[in-house]
Amino acid sequence: MKLVKYLSAVALVSASAFSQAAVMDFWATDGWNMIASEDQTGDFDRVSPGLGGQDFDAEYLFYRYDQQTNVLSLGLQTGFDMVDGHVFHDGQDFYAGDLAVGFNGAGLNYAVDFGLYTMDFTTDTSRWHYDPTEVNSSAGANGVDPAGFYSVSEWNNNITYPESVPFAMDEGSLVTGLLSNEAGQQGDSYFRTVSFDLSSLGLGDTFELSTHWTMSCGNDVVAATVNVPEPNSIYLFALGLLALAGVRRIKKA
């Protein structure tokens, strides 16, 4: 009996150690599609590949795409403060990275810069001696670039956990400004949503989208590759066109 109780207690602790943050309500009500879920924080500060608890938990990625206007919207939910893009934890400063983006298998060669102050998190002679430096690009200085969608020529990957690269744009050129750039908090999680016009890239109505985000320590990462729009969305769109064609034929008859 004691062994059963012990194993039950271990199971409960393990479950709580990998509990998931609740998905914010507006993602579903506002028509977002979830494309990534990497949420493993809990009592033991289990995030991957590092540790750090809720402050360093990369949770979910979402997208919306308007085929008529070629406007792509991307959304991030995380325990990291995406309002200020900065977390002070255990006597150290941590910063939000840029949202890395790629299309049709060509690699993560674009970035969404949220317009936040960004520094890297390089390590010096010992694990807990950090020497952060500003992340600059050709588009800005002093760790801040204008918010926008950029073509990246060089990533800054000076983070503690190299498994989480890329981190933030170091060199790049502005492709287009952001049509929207919003952030907020709900419960223990923060969100950041952006939208921008993809017309200049000539991708067409459907494409493969890759996304990746981490913070300056690289303690956790959320990433995914999906087809946009999702196959079900394409099917429903085609079904709608067939229905409209049927209505027109009936009217002509």
Disulfide bonds with the S-S distance in Angstrom:
none
